[in-house]
């Protein structure tokens, strides 16, 4: 997957909380009362925690489904860390940050059903992309024109993915900022850009690290 030129949306911590709060209202107003909330890691961890707080549901657990590394999509969504809680006969709310292709939700739901028959199983996300093959029961915003959504807990990971695509590598945060503005339509805070540029090793440093790893 080529990353150059893909449209992006940067979500701030404040905006995330607004979305999570709105999502909790949707669940509450639907009269659905979960017995347990299951977060899909890693993207669903923080939304699920806010829902737990607002809905007063303190039975909170998670599974980990791997599909993306940064903005790069793996071929198949797989459950890496399985469910350990009992869900048979219980009302379950399954939470993620976004429904993108829908494959993560399908893998998660398949896994939950293998663990036991829930009394009710509903799904919730902050953003639902119209191109997704899965429509969650609850979502706050529908994304009509596809774009990559960068959440605040994943911003370093995603920006680092973009940085690694750049040839030549930018020598300053200002050069990186100009690239992100032109190619992806986002303007992250300067301090964040400095953190990414300073934290990502150069090509030569990466080669040295690889050589050291091979020698172990």
Short mmCIF file of the C-alpha atoms (twelve columns), coordinates in Angstrom:
data_MODEL
# 
_entry.id   MODEL 
# 
loop_
_atom_site.group_PDB 
_atom_site.id 
_atom_site.type_symbol 
_atom_site.label_atom_id 
_atom_site.label_alt_id 
_atom_site.label_comp_id 
_atom_site.label_asym_id 
_atom_site.label_seq_id 
_atom_site.Cartn_x 
_atom_site.Cartn_y 
_atom_site.Cartn_z 
_atom_site.pdbx_PDB_model_num 
ATOM 1   C CA . UNK A 1   0.000   0.000   0.000  1 
ATOM 2   C CA . UNK A 2   1.480   3.323   -1.080 1 
ATOM 3   C CA . UNK A 3   1.083   5.936   1.615  1 
ATOM 4   C CA . UNK A 4   1.947   8.996   -0.448 1 
ATOM 5   C CA . UNK A 5   -1.043  11.220  -1.089 1 
ATOM 6   C CA . UNK A 6   -3.653  9.395   0.990  1 
ATOM 7   C CA . UNK A 7   -6.092  11.833  2.636  1 
ATOM 8   C CA . UNK A 8   -5.946  11.952  6.428  1 
ATOM 9   C CA . UNK A 9   -7.876  13.362  9.361  1 
ATOM 10  C CA . UNK A 10  -6.088  14.198  12.600 1 
ATOM 11  C CA . UNK A 11  -8.231  13.705  15.727 1 
ATOM 12  C CA . UNK A 12  -7.243  15.636  18.861 1 
ATOM 13  C CA . UNK A 13  -7.638  14.349  22.399 1 
ATOM 14  C CA . UNK A 14  -10.447 16.843  22.980 1 
ATOM 15  C CA . UNK A 15  -12.271 15.756  19.831 1 
ATOM 16  C CA . UNK A 16  -11.825 12.103  20.773 1 
ATOM 17  C CA . UNK A 17  -13.475 12.697  24.136 1 
ATOM 18  C CA . UNK A 18  -16.380 14.515  22.465 1 
ATOM 19  C CA . UNK A 19  -16.881 11.570  20.113 1 
ATOM 20  C CA . UNK A 20  -16.641 8.994   22.911 1 
ATOM 21  C CA . UNK A 21  -19.106 10.947  25.047 1 
ATOM 22  C CA . UNK A 22  -21.536 11.146  22.105 1 
ATOM 23  C CA . UNK A 23  -21.135 7.412   21.523 1 
ATOM 24  C CA . UNK A 24  -22.009 6.681   25.134 1 
ATOM 25  C CA . UNK A 25  -25.197 8.757   24.741 1 
ATOM 26  C CA . UNK A 26  -26.205 6.747   21.682 1 
ATOM 27  C CA . UNK A 27  -25.854 3.505   23.614 1 
ATOM 28  C CA . UNK A 28  -27.673 4.898   26.634 1 
ATOM 29  C CA . UNK A 29  -30.551 6.327   24.606 1 
ATOM 30  C CA . UNK A 30  -31.039 3.006   22.808 1 
ATOM 31  C CA . UNK A 31  -31.910 1.429   26.180 1 
ATOM 32  C CA . UNK A 32  -29.303 -1.271  25.622 1 
ATOM 33  C CA . UNK A 33  -27.661 -2.076  28.961 1 
ATOM 34  C CA . UNK A 34  -24.451 -4.084  28.518 1 
ATOM 35  C CA . UNK A 35  -23.314 -6.479  31.191 1 
ATOM 36  C CA . UNK A 36  -19.772 -6.342  29.849 1 
ATOM 37  C CA . UNK A 37  -17.772 -4.191  27.439 1 
ATOM 38  C CA . UNK A 38  -15.156 -5.840  25.221 1 
ATOM 39  C CA . UNK A 39  -12.554 -3.574  23.623 1 
ATOM 40  C CA . UNK A 40  -10.871 -4.550  20.382 1 
ATOM 41  C CA . UNK A 41  -7.209  -3.767  20.901 1 
ATOM 42  C CA . UNK A 42  -5.485  -1.649  20.249 1 
ATOM 43  C CA . UNK A 43  -7.781  1.010   18.797 1 
ATOM 44  C CA . UNK A 44  -10.758 0.224   20.990 1 
ATOM 45  C CA . UNK A 45  -8.990  0.441   24.349 1 
ATOM 46  C CA . UNK A 46  -9.571  4.134   25.048 1 
ATOM 47  C CA . UNK A 47  -13.076 4.440   23.544 1 
ATOM 48  C CA . UNK A 48  -14.147 1.400   25.593 1 
ATOM 49  C CA . UNK A 49  -12.718 2.924   28.778 1 
ATOM 50  C CA . UNK A 50  -14.693 6.138   28.267 1 
ATOM 51  C CA . UNK A 51  -17.866 4.156   27.531 1 
ATOM 52  C CA . UNK A 52  -17.272 2.143   30.696 1 
ATOM 53  C CA . UNK A 53  -17.053 5.355   32.681 1 
ATOM 54  C CA . UNK A 54  -20.086 7.090   31.164 1 
ATOM 55  C CA . UNK A 55  -22.322 4.020   31.143 1 
ATOM 56  C CA . UNK A 56  -21.274 2.809   34.578 1 
ATOM 57  C CA . UNK A 57  -20.276 -0.592  33.212 1 
ATOM 58  C CA . UNK A 58  -17.213 -1.638  35.156 1 
ATOM 59  C CA . UNK A 59  -16.886 -5.126  33.721 1 
ATOM 60  C CA . UNK A 60  -14.411 -4.198  30.984 1 
ATOM 61  C CA . UNK A 61  -12.120 -6.564  29.113 1 
ATOM 62  C CA . UNK A 62  -10.440 -6.855  25.716 1 
ATOM 63  C CA . UNK A 63  -9.209  -8.967  22.853 1 
ATOM 64  C CA . UNK A 64  -6.467  -7.992  20.429 1 
ATOM 65  C CA . UNK A 65  -7.051  -8.237  16.699 1 
ATOM 66  C CA . UNK A 66  -4.133  -7.468  14.398 1 
ATOM 67  C CA . UNK A 67  -4.854  -6.057  10.979 1 
ATOM 68  C CA . UNK A 68  -2.847  -2.832  10.661 1 
ATOM 69  C CA . UNK A 69  0.715   -1.917  11.493 1 
ATOM 70  C CA . UNK A 70  0.772   1.872   11.379 1 
ATOM 71  C CA . UNK A 71  -1.190  2.669   8.250  1 
ATOM 72  C CA . UNK A 72  -0.165  -0.550  6.529  1 
ATOM 73  C CA . UNK A 73  -2.866  -3.196  6.326  1 
ATOM 74  C CA . UNK A 74  -2.049  -6.844  6.916  1 
ATOM 75  C CA . UNK A 75  -3.662  -9.392  4.629  1 
ATOM 76  C CA . UNK A 76  -5.878  -11.134 7.220  1 
ATOM 77  C CA . UNK A 77  -7.371  -9.915  10.503 1 
ATOM 78  C CA . UNK A 78  -6.360  -12.339 13.250 1 
ATOM 79  C CA . UNK A 79  -7.095  -12.562 16.972 1 
ATOM 80  C CA . UNK A 80  -3.683  -12.373 18.644 1 
ATOM 81  C CA . UNK A 81  -4.830  -12.265 22.285 1 
ATOM 82  C CA . UNK A 82  -8.127  -14.093 22.919 1 
ATOM 83  C CA . UNK A 83  -11.019 -13.339 25.224 1 
ATOM 84  C CA . UNK A 84  -10.624 -14.595 28.785 1 
ATOM 85  C CA . UNK A 85  -13.927 -13.363 30.261 1 
ATOM 86  C CA . UNK A 86  -17.186 -15.318 30.320 1 
ATOM 87  C CA . UNK A 87  -19.809 -13.883 27.948 1 
ATOM 88  C CA . UNK A 88  -22.344 -16.731 27.657 1 
ATOM 89  C CA . UNK A 89  -25.818 -15.429 28.445 1 
ATOM 90  C CA . UNK A 90  -24.588 -11.852 28.915 1 
ATOM 91  C CA . UNK A 91  -25.237 -8.608  27.042 1 
ATOM 92  C CA . UNK A 92  -21.999 -7.672  25.307 1 
ATOM 93  C CA . UNK A 93  -20.892 -4.362  23.795 1 
ATOM 94  C CA . UNK A 94  -17.934 -4.792  21.414 1 
ATOM 95  C CA . UNK A 95  -16.002 -1.540  20.894 1 
ATOM 96  C CA . UNK A 96  -13.399 -0.321  18.399 1 
ATOM 97  C CA . UNK A 97  -12.288 3.105   17.200 1 
ATOM 98  C CA . UNK A 98  -13.298 2.788   13.534 1 
ATOM 99  C CA . UNK A 99  -15.013 0.417   11.145 1 
ATOM 100 C CA . UNK A 100 -12.735 0.626   8.106  1 
ATOM 101 C CA . UNK A 101 -12.934 -2.538  6.005  1 
ATOM 102 C CA . UNK A 102 -15.073 -4.411  8.515  1 
ATOM 103 C CA . UNK A 103 -12.684 -7.360  8.651  1 
ATOM 104 C CA . UNK A 104 -11.548 -6.616  12.202 1 
ATOM 105 C CA . UNK A 105 -15.120 -6.709  13.481 1 
ATOM 106 C CA . UNK A 106 -15.897 -9.908  11.607 1 
ATOM 107 C CA . UNK A 107 -12.839 -11.613 13.105 1 
ATOM 108 C CA . UNK A 108 -13.698 -10.336 16.591 1 
ATOM 109 C CA . UNK A 109 -17.352 -11.391 16.419 1 
ATOM 110 C CA . UNK A 110 -16.405 -14.827 15.096 1 
ATOM 111 C CA . UNK A 111 -14.000 -15.229 18.004 1 
ATOM 112 C CA . UNK A 112 -16.567 -14.116 20.604 1 
ATOM 113 C CA . UNK A 113 -19.137 -16.571 19.290 1 
ATOM 114 C CA . UNK A 114 -16.595 -19.352 19.634 1 
ATOM 115 C CA . UNK A 115 -16.280 -18.486 23.339 1 
ATOM 116 C CA . UNK A 116 -19.981 -18.719 24.168 1 
ATOM 117 C CA . UNK A 117 -23.426 -17.541 23.093 1 
ATOM 118 C CA . UNK A 118 -24.027 -14.007 24.326 1 
ATOM 119 C CA . UNK A 119 -27.596 -12.996 25.190 1 
ATOM 120 C CA . UNK A 120 -27.101 -9.925  22.989 1 
ATOM 121 C CA . UNK A 121 -24.066 -8.662  21.096 1 
ATOM 122 C CA . UNK A 122 -23.868 -5.103  19.846 1 
ATOM 123 C CA . UNK A 123 -21.024 -3.121  18.313 1 
ATOM 124 C CA . UNK A 124 -19.877 0.482   18.653 1 
ATOM 125 C CA . UNK A 125 -17.262 2.757   17.037 1 
ATOM 126 C CA . UNK A 126 -16.410 6.429   16.866 1 
ATOM 127 C CA . UNK A 127 -16.213 6.476   13.050 1 
ATOM 128 C CA . UNK A 128 -17.902 4.268   10.463 1 
ATOM 129 C CA . UNK A 129 -16.565 4.413   6.915  1 
ATOM 130 C CA . UNK A 130 -19.217 3.952   4.287  1 
ATOM 131 C CA . UNK A 131 -16.917 1.619   2.330  1 
ATOM 132 C CA . UNK A 132 -16.821 -0.803  5.256  1 
ATOM 133 C CA . UNK A 133 -18.350 -4.219  4.760  1 
ATOM 134 C CA . UNK A 134 -19.624 -4.120  8.342  1 
ATOM 135 C CA . UNK A 135 -22.058 -1.585  9.810  1 
ATOM 136 C CA . UNK A 136 -21.786 -1.214  13.606 1 
ATOM 137 C CA . UNK A 137 -24.900 -0.830  15.739 1 
ATOM 138 C CA . UNK A 138 -23.626 2.492   17.081 1 
ATOM 139 C CA . UNK A 139 -21.367 5.085   15.491 1 
ATOM 140 C CA . UNK A 140 -21.013 8.837   15.897 1 
ATOM 141 C CA . UNK A 141 -19.714 9.928   12.501 1 
ATOM 142 C CA . UNK A 142 -20.087 8.356   9.071  1 
ATOM 143 C CA . UNK A 143 -17.088 8.883   6.820  1 
ATOM 144 C CA . UNK A 144 -18.494 9.236   3.304  1 
ATOM 145 C CA . UNK A 145 -15.269 10.038  1.446  1 
ATOM 146 C CA . UNK A 146 -12.575 7.619   2.559  1 
ATOM 147 C CA . UNK A 147 -9.678  8.994   4.565  1 
ATOM 148 C CA . UNK A 148 -7.207  7.610   7.071  1 
ATOM 149 C CA . UNK A 149 -8.156  8.696   10.587 1 
ATOM 150 C CA . UNK A 150 -5.242  9.385   12.914 1 
ATOM 151 C CA . UNK A 151 -6.288  9.029   16.550 1 
ATOM 152 C CA . UNK A 152 -4.219  10.704  19.279 1 
ATOM 153 C CA . UNK A 153 -3.057  7.396   20.770 1 
ATOM 154 C CA . UNK A 154 -1.648  6.287   17.389 1 
ATOM 155 C CA . UNK A 155 -0.287  9.551   16.027 1 
ATOM 156 C CA . UNK A 156 3.404   8.735   16.568 1 
ATOM 157 C CA . UNK A 157 3.003   5.339   14.928 1 
ATOM 158 C CA . UNK A 158 1.143   6.729   11.907 1 
ATOM 159 C CA . UNK A 159 3.382   9.734   11.357 1 
ATOM 160 C CA . UNK A 160 6.427   7.493   11.623 1 
ATOM 161 C CA . UNK A 161 4.963   5.362   8.820  1 
ATOM 162 C CA . UNK A 162 4.735   8.457   6.643  1 
ATOM 163 C CA . UNK A 163 8.247   9.542   7.568  1 
ATOM 164 C CA . UNK A 164 9.684   6.207   6.471  1 
ATOM 165 C CA . UNK A 165 8.155   6.705   3.018  1 
ATOM 166 C CA . UNK A 166 10.028  9.952   2.463  1 
ATOM 167 C CA . UNK A 167 13.062  10.006  0.182  1 
ATOM 168 C CA . UNK A 168 15.159  11.888  0.936  1 
ATOM 169 C CA . UNK A 169 14.481  11.906  4.648  1 
ATOM 170 C CA . UNK A 170 13.524  15.385  5.951  1 
ATOM 171 C CA . UNK A 171 16.218  17.146  7.939  1 
ATOM 172 C CA . UNK A 172 13.798  19.156  10.056 1 
ATOM 173 C CA . UNK A 173 10.305  19.149  11.515 1 
ATOM 174 C CA . UNK A 174 9.480   22.047  9.174  1 
ATOM 175 C CA . UNK A 175 10.253  19.929  6.097  1 
ATOM 176 C CA . UNK A 176 8.183   17.074  7.485  1 
ATOM 177 C CA . UNK A 177 5.307   19.481  8.215  1 
ATOM 178 C CA . UNK A 178 5.330   20.759  4.635  1 
ATOM 179 C CA . UNK A 179 5.214   17.194  3.313  1 
ATOM 180 C CA . UNK A 180 2.274   16.211  5.543  1 
ATOM 181 C CA . UNK A 181 0.380   19.344  4.613  1 
ATOM 182 C CA . UNK A 182 0.903   18.779  0.879  1 
ATOM 183 C CA . UNK A 183 0.479   15.011  0.710  1 
ATOM 184 C CA . UNK A 184 -2.029  14.277  3.477  1 
ATOM 185 C CA . UNK A 185 -3.761  17.548  4.311  1 
ATOM 186 C CA . UNK A 186 -2.880  17.545  8.005  1 
ATOM 187 C CA . UNK A 187 -0.955  19.931  10.256 1 
ATOM 188 C CA . UNK A 188 0.197   18.194  13.446 1 
ATOM 189 C CA . UNK A 189 1.671   20.309  16.262 1 
ATOM 190 C CA . UNK A 190 5.327   21.233  15.764 1 
ATOM 191 C CA . UNK A 191 6.484   19.541  18.961 1 
ATOM 192 C CA . UNK A 192 4.903   16.292  17.847 1 
ATOM 193 C CA . UNK A 193 6.705   16.487  14.514 1 
ATOM 194 C CA . UNK A 194 10.014  17.104  16.253 1 
ATOM 195 C CA . UNK A 195 9.429   14.058  18.433 1 
ATOM 196 C CA . UNK A 196 8.786   11.880  15.364 1 
ATOM 197 C CA . UNK A 197 11.737  13.187  13.334 1 
ATOM 198 C CA . UNK A 198 14.135  12.835  16.257 1 
ATOM 199 C CA . UNK A 199 12.815  9.454   17.309 1 
ATOM 200 C CA . UNK A 200 12.952  7.711   13.917 1 
ATOM 201 C CA . UNK A 201 16.432  6.387   13.050 1 
ATOM 202 C CA . UNK A 202 17.982  7.263   9.710  1 
ATOM 203 C CA . UNK A 203 18.389  4.600   7.013  1 
ATOM 204 C CA . UNK A 204 22.005  4.091   8.049  1 
ATOM 205 C CA . UNK A 205 21.067  3.694   11.696 1 
ATOM 206 C CA . UNK A 206 18.357  1.183   10.784 1 
ATOM 207 C CA . UNK A 207 20.870  -0.850  8.774  1 
ATOM 208 C CA . UNK A 208 23.253  -0.856  11.739 1 
ATOM 209 C CA . UNK A 209 20.479  -1.982  14.067 1 
ATOM 210 C CA . UNK A 210 19.523  -4.760  11.644 1 
ATOM 211 C CA . UNK A 211 23.134  -5.927  11.466 1 
ATOM 212 C CA . UNK A 212 23.341  -5.981  15.256 1 
ATOM 213 C CA . UNK A 213 20.120  -7.996  15.503 1 
ATOM 214 C CA . UNK A 214 21.364  -10.529 12.946 1 
ATOM 215 C CA . UNK A 215 24.515  -10.997 14.966 1 
ATOM 216 C CA . UNK A 216 22.641  -11.976 18.141 1 
# 
